[in-house]
């Protein structure tokens, strides 16, 4: 085992980066103030009783979700990777039950295997294996499906398995691999906070300004005002926080940070619409009822499905991340760094 394995368990540097302190403090303040602020708006007549009940339940659930995600990120890289792996498997479980993929045990098991292999590649900081697993599994899944000698429903089985692997394994898995960076905490917090706030901005702006519905068949509650409001709020937030997170790196550039903000906002909204299309297609409102006020784990993580890989590669290309900077952790690559 490489000496770089110490990075997986390093907890002393949790608040070494100033941006981590500011973002973590901001999360705590926002959670503490959310319910009193909503109550005050209700008392002032700015919020209906129905909206108040909805906001109150959502805020209380956020008080459980936030620590479950933020604490592992602050703890160490290993805990972060395990948390992302667990979320990926939970998302797959909800998706499989909602779509019927769970009945295809072999296909569902292959998806879980792919998620676990991606998590292992992240733990090892083996970028070559990380990017190789999805296409390899895309070859294995249809090949294994043929062995059942059951042509009826073949396309549906492999398509559902492929979507599950690409979204929950390869997509969310990029959050795991980012944890191999020395200063991964502020980067991950930036991604998670901006994407989740983007959802909140869209909800609030839609309630306050929304009139025209852009996707009435896919997501009837979303409006043009909500979509545009999310962009207007998320992009400046990304620029401000990103300038702290990427200080001293090539990513500390206003135009690059605007691009990152657009990825967060547009990618987050598209991820939500993608899952909305899937839910409308199979005739359900939420993927599960795990999180009161939010639906299932997948309903909460859907905004990250497209953002995580897009932001991961964007940051890698423009110097915000250095995927090949350190040697593999669990295995050895004689004479070479990275993959």
Buried (B, 14 or more C-beta within 10 A) or exposed (E): EBEBBEBBEBEEEBEEBEBBBBBBEBBEEBBEEBBEBBBEBBEEEEBEEEBBBBBBBBBBBBEEBBBEBBEBBBBBBBBBBBBBBBBBBBBBBBBBBBBEBBEBEEBBEBBBBBBBBBBBBBBBBBBEBBBBBBEEBBEBBBEBBEEEEEEEEEEBBBBBBBBBBBBBBBBBBBBBBBBBBBBBBBBBBBBBBBBBBBBBBBBBBBBEEBEEBBBEEBBEEBBBBBBBBBBEBBBEBBBEBBBBBBEEBEBBBEEBBBBBBBBBBBBBBBBBBBBBBBBBEEEEEBBBEBBEBBBBBBBBBBBBBBBBBBBBBBBBEBBBBBBBEBBBBBBEBEEEEBB
